[in-house]
Amino acid sequence: MFDVLIIGSGIIGTTIARELSKYNANILVLEKENDVSCGTTKANSGIVHAGFDAVPGTLKAKFNVLGAKMFPELAKELEFPYKKNGAFVLSFTKEGLSNLEKLLERGKTNGVENLSIITGDEVRSIEPNVSTEVEYALYAKDSGIVSPYEMCIAFAENAVTNGVKFEFLKKVTNIIKNNDYLTVECEDGSKYDSKVVINCAGVYSDEINNYVSKEKYKITARKGEYCLLDKEFSYITKTTLFQLPTKMGKGILVAPSTHSNILVGPTALDIQDKDDTDTSYFGLKEAWDKALLTVPTLPKGGIITQFSGLRPHLDTDDYVIEFSKDVKGLYNCIGIESPGLASSPAIAIYVANEIKDYLNLSKKDNFISHRYAIKAIRNMNDAELIAAINENKDYGHVVCRCEVVSEAEIREAIRRNPGAKDLDGVKRRVRAGMGRCQMGFCTPKIMQILHEELNIPLEEITKKGDGSNLLEGRIKE
C-alpha cells in the first residue's frame, strides 16, 4: 500500500513528487514511457512566462506568477539551466497598442513586476534584428527561459534521492474505488494500491479521471510544430520575441534556448490523435513564415531539426487542480498547458500541502534539497578539465563533437536514477546528439555505451523507446 501514487512523470508529476518527498510518505510514480519527460515536457518552448497573459483570477494567473518567481533559487538548488532573458510582445501596427495596454494592465493585476510598453525603435536598440515593421512592444524584463527536460530530470533525480520510487512502462488502464484506497491497474497486469492517486497524465489526464469519476473531462491535444536553429545563429536574439497572442495561444515566437539555439514556433492545431507528434510541411511552413514577420533575416539554412509537441487543452481554458468531488483519494491536475512550465513549482507546493493535510503527513528531518548536475567538459576551463581527466579518463574521450560531450558524461547519464535508457534519454541529459549533425557522428559510440552500461544487445537499443530500434541484426550473420 502506497501513501501517494503519481500518474505521469512530466514536469507536473516530478515537481509534485519532489515536493512530497519532503514528507514521511511512501510515494510511487508510474510512467507509461521508459523515461521521465517524454510527453509535453520534452517538446515545448521552454519559456518561464512572467504572467501577463493569463486572465486575472484564474489558476493559470495565480500559479504562473508564483511559480516564475521561484525559478532562480530552484535552478541553483537543483542545477538546471535557467536564464532571466526578458521578453517582448510585438505589435506590427499602431492600432495594436491598445491590446498591449490591455496586456500591461492584466499583468499588473496579476502582480507581474517590471512591465512596460516601449516603441519599436527601443525594441531594435536591444534586438537589432527585429523587423522595422514593429511599432510597439510590451517589455517583460522578468520573463525567462529554461531547459524543460533538464529541469524535469533534476526534480526526478532529487525525488529519488529523497525516497520516491519510479516505475516505467506502466500504462494505466483502470482505477478502482475501494473504501479507503484506490487500486491502479496497468496494461502489463500489475496493480498498485494507494491512499491517494495524483493524476498528472498530461494529454491523457482526462482519461485517467474518467476511468473512475462520474465528473467527466475532455482534453484536446493541441499540436505545436517548431524549427530549431544551430547555435551559430544565437546572435539573432537574446530576448524572447512574441507576437500579439490569439485565442489559440501565445502565437509564433522566436526565442533563444538556454543552450543558445534559436527556437521558432509553435503552431497551434487541435488534433484527435494524442500520440501524433509528426511534423508536417504545412505546419513548419506556417511557423517559419510567421516568424519572418518578427525577424525577416531568419536563415532557413540554419535549421538543424524540427519537432512537435502536444499541449493538453481543456475547454474551460483553465487548470483543474483539486480533489475529485466523487472519488475519495483521487487528486486531479488536468489541463496544465502553457504557462504550465512556469506554474509547476507553485502547483507542486499547493498540491503537496493539500495531500499533506489529507494524509496528516509529517515533515522529514533529513530531506536533501540539493541535486548536482552532471559535470560537462564544455563548461570547464583547462585546469578543471585536467583534474576531471585525472579523476576519470573517460572525460578525455569526446563522443559528441558538436556539443563537446565526453564518454564520462554519457555513462553517468545512464547510471543515474532515473537514468537514460535510449539515445534520446542520453540527449536530454547531456546534449549528446543535440548539435548540428543531429547524432550523425556519435550514434554508434553512444549505442555501444548503452549496450555496455545496460547489458542489453545492440539490437534492443532504441532512439526513443518501443518501436524505434536502430538495428535489426549483424550483416554477416
Beta strands, then each sheet from edge to edge (+ up, - down):
strand 1: 2-7
strand 2: 27-30
strand 3: 47-48
strand 4: 82-83
strand 5: 87-91
strand 6: 115-119
strand 7: 136-140
strand 8: 144-146
strand 9: 165-167
strand 10: 172-177
strand 11: 182-186
strand 12: 191-199
strand 13: 219-229
strand 14: 240-243
strand 15: 253-256
strand 16: 262-265
strand 17: 269-271
strand 18: 303-314
strand 19: 320-323
strand 20: 330-334
strand 21: 398-400
strand 22: 405-406
sheet 1: 9+ 2+ 1+ 12+ 11- 10+
sheet 2: 9+ 2+ 1+ 12+ 20+ 19-
sheet 3: 3+ 8- 4+
sheet 4: 6+ 7- 5+ 14+
sheet 5: 15+ 16- 13+ 17-
sheet 6: 15+ 16- 13+ 18-
sheet 7: 21+ 22-
end
